[in-house]
Amino acid sequence: MRTNWGAAFQIAAVYVGTVVGAGFATGREIVEFFSRFGFIGLIGILMSGYLFIFMGSKLMRIAAQIGASSYEQFNEYLFGKLLGRIINIIMLLMLVGVCSVMLSGAGAVFEEQLGIPKNAGIFITIGFSIAVMIVGLKGLFAVNAFVVPLMIAFSFILLFLSVQLPDFTSKVLFIPMAEDGWKSVVSPFIYTAFNLSLSQAVLVPVAAEIKDDSTVKWGGILGGIALTLILLAGHLTLVMLPNLESYEIPMATIMKNLASGLYWVFILIIYGEIFTSVIGNIFGLERQVRKYVSVPSLVIVSSIFIICYFISRIHYSTLLSYLYPLFGYISLVFIVLLWMKPFSPEGPDKSGKYKGRQ
């Protein structure tokens, strides 16, 4: 079976764009799961990278083979109909939580970097988001296609500047004391589980549309490798920041210290990443809620934003440090069942079971 490399690179780009969200853009996500553990965090990133390559590829290959048009169908296949429906409701609640974190992150950008009250930043973001939802999503996808490559490029620029600092090697190899150091062992698993479970909404229909197993497989592998490199770049930059846990937007602080001329451009990129994440989550939530209630989309979107607003009033770093690991632990069930699910590129036999595990 010949691989369509153009389509494989497109799948990889979608994979990266879906996982590399606002938590990465601000740097808080990498700090919470990896960088605060120093060298142990670096090892964790390599493990997480392996899981992104192997499990992401498997998720998309199974989705393509069963022809799942949505993550709801995929979860029902993975967990069974009854449990699958329960998992889909849990995912709905997780998306509300993630959207709240994103809004809080938008407020943190305004407060920490621009000196504008957090509430004002949140309301501005909600206003822009509702306007985009009314006008349409085509412009949003164009913004995302522009923002993600720029953000990745800036991450590698910061890495290049960090490597030249005199104490780079000692900072990378340093293992700080942490009261919850045991979490460094589970972080790679909960980080990958959390990101993959929430990425289903995009990855499942994309893979099902491509159908070709070899193309989907290599799209997952290339996307997983790219994610590993991006995580490494972010981590190796963040460990150079003293007291890195004390910042809401640590990547912006590093940019201000190492390349002040690019600082404001980077702030716009971070906000753009947060904004596109908010819209993507709201769009997914609105689609799900509409299945259960018959009311206008604007009413659903407004109701979701009201709920998210009250949650987002909690500090961004506090919200992320509690909700993301919690969602990660919940998602561990998803990643374990995905790993256990038998898969063969030849497809199921007459009994409906797959011939082998891959």
N, C-alpha and C positions, 0 to 999 in steps of 0.2 A: 504494500500500500504506500503510494507516494505521498509525501508530506507537502501540503500547500504552505510554504514558508511565509508568504505574505499574510495569510490568515492566521498563522501561528503567532506572528509578531503582533497582530492586532489583538488576539486573545490575551497575550502577555501584557500589552499596554492597558487593556481593560482591567485585568487582574491587579496590576500595580496601582492604577488609578482608583480602584475600589478600596483596596486595603490602606494605601497611603492617604489617610484622611487628615482631619484637623489635629487630631491627637499627635500625629507625627510632625505636622507642620510647626506646632508650637514647641515641640520637644518634650512636653510633659509625659506623654505616653511612654517614650523610650526611657526617660528618667525613672518612672514608676516601676516599669517591668525589668529594666536592665542596668542602666548607668549608675544607679545608686549602689549597686553591688560591685562596682569596679571591674576587676579582671574576671570575676565569676559571671558578671553580666555579659561580658564578651563571649564567654563559652556558651552562655544561654542563647545569645543571638545566633550562633552557629547551629545549635540544636533547633531553634525556631526556624531557621532558614531551611534546614533539612525537611522539617515538617511542612513548610510552605510548598516546597518542591514536590514532595511525595503525596501529601494529603490533598493539596490543591488540585494537582493533576488528576488524582483518583476521583475526587468530587466531580470534576467536569466531565471525565470520561464516562462515569456512571450516568450522569445527567444526559449526556448525548446518547448513550445506548438505550436508556428507557424512554427517551423523548419527552422528558419533563419540561413543561412550558412555564412552570413557576416553582418557587422554592417550597410552596405548600405541597405540591405533588411530590417533590423530592423527599420532604420530611415524612410524608405518609408512606412512601416506598421504604425509607430507611427505618422508621419506627413502627410501622403498621398504622392502620387508619385511625384508631381511637387515640393512641399515644401521640401520633403525628399531629392530630388536631390540637391536643393539649400543648405540644411543643410550639405550634404556630401561634397560639395565644401568648405563650411565654415570650416568643420573639417579638410580638407586638408590643409587649410591655418593655422589653429591652430596647426597642427602637425609640420609644418615648423617652427612656432614660438617656440614651445616646444623644438624642436631639436636645435634651435639656443640658447635657454637658457641652454640646456645641454652642448653644446660646450663651451659656456661662463663659465659654472661651471667647466668644465675640465681645462680651462685656469686659472681659479681662484685657483684651487687646486695647480697647478704648481707654480703660482705667490706667493700666500699667505703662502703656507706651505713648498714649496721646494726652493723658491727664484729663480725660472726659469721664464723668460719672458712669459707673457700670450699667446702671438702669437705662441711661440714655443710649448707650451702645446696643443694649439688648433690644430696645424699642425700635431703633433705626434698622437693625437686622431683621426684625419681624416685619417691619413695613416694606423693606426691599423684597423680602421673601414672598409676601402676599402679592406684591406687584408682579413678580416673576410668575407665580402660580396662575395669575389671571391672564397675563400676556401669553405665556407658553414656555416650554422647556428647551426649545431649540437653542436659544441664546445661552442657557445654562451649560449645555454640553460643550458649546464652543468655548466658554470661559474655562471649563474644566480641562479641555484639551490644551489650553494655553497655560494655565496655572501650574498643573502637575509637572510638566517637563522643566519649567522655570524653577520650581521649588527644588526639584532633584538636582538641577544644575547648581543652585546656590548651596545646597548641602555639600556637594563635592568641592566647591570653592572654599567653603569654611574648613573642610577637612584638609585641603592643601595648605591653608594658612596655619592650621593647628599643628600639623606635622613639623612645621618649621620652628615651633616654640621650643626653648631649650630643655624643658622638663617633660617633653611629650612621652618618652618611653616609660619613665618612672610613674607617671600618672596613669598610663594604660595598664601597667602591671600591678598597680596598687589595689589592695583589697580592704575597703573601709569596714569598721565595725558597724553592724546593723542589728538592732534588737530583734527584727523579724527576718534575720538572715536565711532562715529555712525557706522563705518564699522564693529565694533565688533558684531553688531546685525545681519548683513547680511553675515559675514564671514563663519559661518557654512554651509549656503545654497550654496554660490558660490564655496566654497572649495569642497563640496561633488558633486555639479553639474559638476564642471570642471573635477574632477577625474573620475566620472562615465561615462561622455560622451566620454572621451578619452579612457577609459578602454573597451568600447564596442568592439573594434577591436579584443580583446582577449576573453572577457567574453561571447559574443554572440555565436561564433562557438563552444566553450567548452560546454556551456549549451545545445545547440542543439544536440551535439553528445551524451550526457548522456541521454537526453529525460525524464528520470524518475522524476516526479514533486517533490516527497518527498525528493529525494536525492539532487536535485538542490536547493530546498528551504533551507534545512539544511546546504548545502555548503555555500549559501549566508549568512545565519545567523551566522555560525561559523566564516566565513571570516570577517564579519562586526564586530563581538565581538573582534576578534584578532586585527583588525585595530584600534578599539577604545583603546585597551590596549596599543598598540604601540604608538599611538598619545599621550596618557596620560604620558607614560614613557618619551617620548621626551620632552614634555612641562614641566614636573616637574623637568627635568634636566636643560633645557634652562633658566628657570626663575632664576636660581642661578648665571647666568653669568651677571656681571655688563655691562651696555651699550651694550646689546646683539644685537641691531640693527646695530652696527658699524662693525660687522664681516661678511665677505663673507662666511666663512665656520665655523659657531659658534660651531658646534658639535666637530670639530677637536680641537678647542681652549679649550673646556671643557675637552676633553680627555687628552690634554697636561698638564692641571692643576691638574687633579684628578688621572690619571693613566698614567704617562709619559712612563712607560715601554711598554705599549700597543699602544703607539701613532702611530708608523710607520705602524703597522699592520692595524690600523684603517684607516689611510690615504689610504692604498692600497684598503681596502674595499669600502671606499667612491668613489675612482676613478673607481673601478670595477663596482659599481652601476651606476655611470654616464655613463661609457662606454657601459654597456648593454642597458641603456636607449636610448643612441644615436643610437645604432644598431637597436634596436626594432622600433624606430621611422622612421629611414631611410628605413628599410625593408617595413613598412606599407606604407610609402610615395611612394616608388618605385612601389609597387603593384598597388596603386591607379593611379599614373601618367601613367603607362603602358596601362591603359584602354583608355586613351585619345590620346596618341601618340605612333607611331610604330618606336621606336629607341632602340638600344641596352641598356641593363640594366646599363652597366658601364657609358654610357653617361648620363642617367637619374640620377644615384647616384652622379656623379661628378657635375652635374648642381645643384642638391639640396644642396650639400656641399658648392658650391661657394656662393649661396644665403645665406645659414645659416652662413657662415663665416663672411660675411659683417655685418649681424645683431648681431652676437656674439661678435663683437668688443666693444659693449657697456658693461659696468660693469655688472657682473653677478647679484648682488643684485638689481641694478636698473632695469635690464631687467626683472627679476622675479617679482619685486614689481609692475611693470606696466602691463606686459603681462598676468601673471597668474590671477590677479583679473579681467582683461578685458575679458579673456576667460571664467572666472567663470560667469560673468554677461551674456555673450552670451549663456552659457550652461544652465542658469536658465530656458530658454524656454523648453529645453529638459527635465529637471527634473520635471517641472510643468506638461507637457503633459504625462510623464511617470506616475506621481501620479494620474492624471485624467483618465488614460486609464483603462476601466473596465477589471477585470480579475476574472476568476473562474477556479479552478483546474479541474472542470468537462468539460471545453471546451465551445465553442460557441454553441448557439441554432440554429435552422433552418434558422433564418434570418442572421446568421453570427455574432450576438452580444453575448457578454459574459453575463452569468446569474447574476453575482454579482461583486461587487468591493471588493478586498481583500488587 
